[in-house]
Amino acid sequence: MKITLIRHGSTDGNALKRYIGSTDEPLSDLGREQVIAAGVDHSVKTVWVSTLTRTHETARLLFPDAQLIEEKAFDEMNFGAFEGKNYSELQDDCRYTQWVENGCIAPCPDGESREEFCARVCPVFERAVRELMQKGEEQMVMVVHGGTIMAVLERYAVPKKDYFTYSPKNCRGYICTACIDPNGRLILTIDSKWEHN
């Protein structure tokens, strides 16, 4: 089965390099331009999105004939006290410098850790993929967040690579082939990058 993982178009916060996780920002003018430039695909009938506006807006522009399936587990990581801020605003916050120095793995104050985030995303993704495969579906399209895509690919892509290796730019992503290996594990092979048409 083919799985297409697409990150939403840019928001104002993305352009300012802010941590925009649980914050529900819409697409910016630039973001809409990015998505429109990527082209329209009328063949896709179902798209999985998070509960956040930026994924809905992106999916509706890219796939105007598709039904959107909203899944809260696919929401971006909650950055807690770091939400809405960027490096220059956080560089004097010792909690932030500690978090960065330790690989951005520990829990954000009042937010999620990477482990908690991945544990939220991956089981729901795997269950959805297995259900679609059992139904004989040939593709799954997701318009989600950079973190969601990184969590999925770090867990399931082969050969295994680091979480940040898979960080996509806005309105970019990956096309993968999903299969079940002889041990019953779900694995993804990245076929190509998904980019502007």
C-alpha positions as CSV (number, residue, x, y, z in Angstrom):
1,M,0.0,0.0,0.0
2,K,1.2,3.5,-0.8
3,I,1.3,6.0,2.0
4,T,1.7,9.7,1.3
5,L,2.8,11.9,4.2
6,I,2.4,15.7,3.6
7,R,3.2,18.5,6.0
8,H,0.8,21.4,6.0
9,G,1.6,24.7,4.3
10,S,3.4,27.5,6.2
11,T,1.9,29.6,9.0
12,D,3.0,33.0,10.3
13,G,4.6,31.2,13.3
14,N,6.5,28.8,11.0
15,A,8.0,31.7,9.0
16,L,9.3,33.2,12.3
17,K,10.7,29.8,13.4
18,R,8.4,29.6,16.4
19,Y,7.4,26.4,18.1
20,I,3.9,26.0,16.7
21,G,2.6,22.7,18.0
22,S,-0.8,22.7,19.7
23,T,-1.3,26.3,18.8
24,D,-4.1,26.4,16.2
25,E,-2.7,28.7,13.5
26,P,-4.2,28.9,10.1
27,L,-2.2,29.0,6.9
28,S,-0.5,32.3,6.1
29,D,-0.7,33.9,2.7
30,L,2.7,32.3,1.9
31,G,1.3,28.9,3.1
32,R,-1.7,29.2,0.8
33,E,0.6,30.1,-2.1
34,Q,2.8,27.0,-1.4
35,V,-0.2,24.7,-1.4
36,I,-1.8,26.2,-4.5
37,A,1.6,25.9,-6.3
38,A,1.7,22.2,-5.4
39,G,-1.3,21.6,-7.6
40,V,-4.7,20.0,-7.2
41,D,-5.4,16.2,-7.2
42,H,-9.0,15.3,-7.8
43,S,-8.3,11.5,-7.6
44,V,-7.8,11.3,-3.9
45,K,-11.1,10.5,-2.1
46,T,-10.0,10.3,1.6
47,V,-7.4,12.3,3.5
48,W,-6.4,11.9,7.1
49,V,-5.8,15.2,9.0
50,S,-5.2,16.4,12.5
51,T,-7.7,18.5,14.4
52,L,-5.7,21.7,13.7
53,T,-6.9,24.2,11.1
54,R,-3.7,24.3,9.1
55,T,-4.0,20.6,8.1
56,H,-7.6,21.0,7.1
57,E,-6.9,24.1,4.9
58,T,-4.0,22.4,3.2
59,A,-5.9,19.2,2.5
60,R,-8.9,21.0,1.1
61,L,-6.7,23.0,-1.3
62,L,-4.7,20.0,-2.4
63,F,-7.5,17.4,-2.5
64,P,-10.8,19.3,-3.0
65,D,-12.9,16.2,-3.6
66,A,-11.6,14.2,-0.6
67,Q,-13.4,13.4,2.6
68,L,-11.3,14.5,5.6
69,I,-10.9,12.0,8.4
70,E,-9.9,14.0,11.5
71,E,-7.6,12.2,14.1
72,K,-6.6,14.0,17.3
73,A,-3.7,11.6,17.8
74,F,-2.1,13.1,14.7
75,D,-1.9,16.7,16.2
76,E,1.5,18.2,16.4
77,M,3.6,17.8,19.6
78,N,2.6,20.1,22.5
79,F,5.6,22.3,23.2
80,G,4.1,23.6,26.5
81,A,5.9,26.7,27.8
82,F,7.9,26.9,24.5
83,E,4.7,27.2,22.4
84,G,4.6,30.3,20.2
85,K,8.2,31.3,20.9
86,N,11.4,30.9,18.9
87,Y,15.1,30.5,19.7
88,S,15.9,34.2,20.2
89,E,13.0,34.4,22.7
90,L,13.9,31.3,24.6
91,Q,17.8,31.4,24.6
92,D,17.9,32.8,28.1
93,D,15.5,30.3,29.5
94,C,17.5,27.6,31.2
95,R,14.7,25.0,30.8
96,Y,14.9,25.5,27.1
97,T,18.7,25.3,26.8
98,Q,18.6,22.1,28.9
99,W,15.9,20.7,26.6
100,V,17.9,21.5,23.5
101,E,21.3,20.3,24.9
102,N,19.6,16.9,25.7
103,G,18.4,16.4,22.2
104,C,14.8,17.8,22.6
105,I,13.8,14.5,24.1
106,A,12.7,15.5,27.7
107,P,9.2,16.8,28.4
108,C,8.6,20.4,27.5
109,P,7.4,22.3,30.7
110,D,3.6,21.9,30.7
111,G,3.9,20.0,27.4
112,E,4.9,16.6,26.0
113,S,8.1,14.7,25.7
114,R,9.1,13.2,22.4
115,E,8.4,9.7,23.8
116,E,4.9,10.7,24.9
117,F,4.3,12.3,21.5
118,C,5.4,9.3,19.5
119,A,3.4,7.0,21.8
120,R,0.4,9.1,20.9
121,V,0.9,9.1,17.2
122,C,2.3,5.7,16.2
123,P,-0.2,3.2,17.6
124,V,-3.1,5.1,15.9
125,F,-1.2,5.4,12.7
126,E,-0.4,1.6,12.7
127,R,-3.9,0.6,13.5
128,A,-5.3,2.8,10.6
129,V,-2.8,1.4,8.2
130,R,-3.5,-2.2,9.1
131,E,-7.2,-1.7,8.9
132,L,-6.9,-0.2,5.4
133,M,-4.6,-3.0,4.3
134,Q,-7.1,-5.6,5.5
135,K,-9.8,-3.8,3.4
136,G,-7.6,-4.0,0.4
137,E,-7.1,-0.2,0.1
138,E,-4.2,0.8,-2.2
139,Q,-3.3,4.2,-0.7
140,M,-3.5,6.3,2.4
141,V,-2.9,10.1,2.2
142,M,-2.2,12.1,5.3
143,V,-1.9,15.9,5.6
144,V,-0.4,16.4,9.0
145,H,2.5,18.0,10.8
146,G,6.3,17.8,10.6
147,G,6.5,16.1,14.0
148,T,3.8,13.6,13.1
149,I,5.7,12.6,10.0
150,M,9.0,12.4,11.9
151,A,7.4,10.2,14.6
152,V,5.9,7.8,12.0
153,L,9.1,7.5,9.9
154,E,11.5,7.1,12.8
155,R,9.3,4.2,14.1
156,Y,8.5,2.4,10.9
157,A,10.9,3.4,8.0
158,V,13.7,1.2,6.9
159,P,16.6,1.5,7.1
160,K,16.2,3.1,10.6
161,K,17.3,6.7,10.9
162,D,17.1,9.5,13.5
163,Y,13.9,11.4,14.1
164,F,15.2,14.7,12.8
165,T,16.4,13.1,9.6
166,Y,12.8,13.1,8.4
167,S,12.0,16.7,9.1
168,P,10.0,18.0,6.0
169,K,9.7,21.6,4.9
170,N,6.2,23.1,4.7
171,C,4.0,21.6,1.9
172,R,6.6,18.8,1.4
173,G,6.6,15.2,2.5
174,Y,7.2,11.6,1.5
175,I,5.7,8.8,-0.5
176,C,6.2,5.4,1.0
177,T,5.3,1.8,0.5
178,A,3.9,0.0,3.5
179,C,4.1,-3.8,4.1
180,I,4.0,-6.3,6.8
181,D,7.3,-8.1,7.3
182,P,7.6,-11.9,8.0
183,N,7.6,-11.2,11.8
184,G,4.3,-9.3,11.5
185,R,5.8,-5.8,11.9
186,L,4.7,-2.8,9.8
187,I,7.5,-1.3,7.8
188,L,7.6,1.7,5.5
189,T,10.0,2.0,2.6
190,I,10.5,5.6,1.3
191,D,10.0,5.7,-2.4
192,S,10.4,9.4,-3.0
193,K,9.9,12.8,-1.6
194,W,6.5,14.5,-2.2
195,E,7.1,18.0,-3.5
196,H,5.5,20.7,-5.6
197,N,4.1,19.5,-9.0
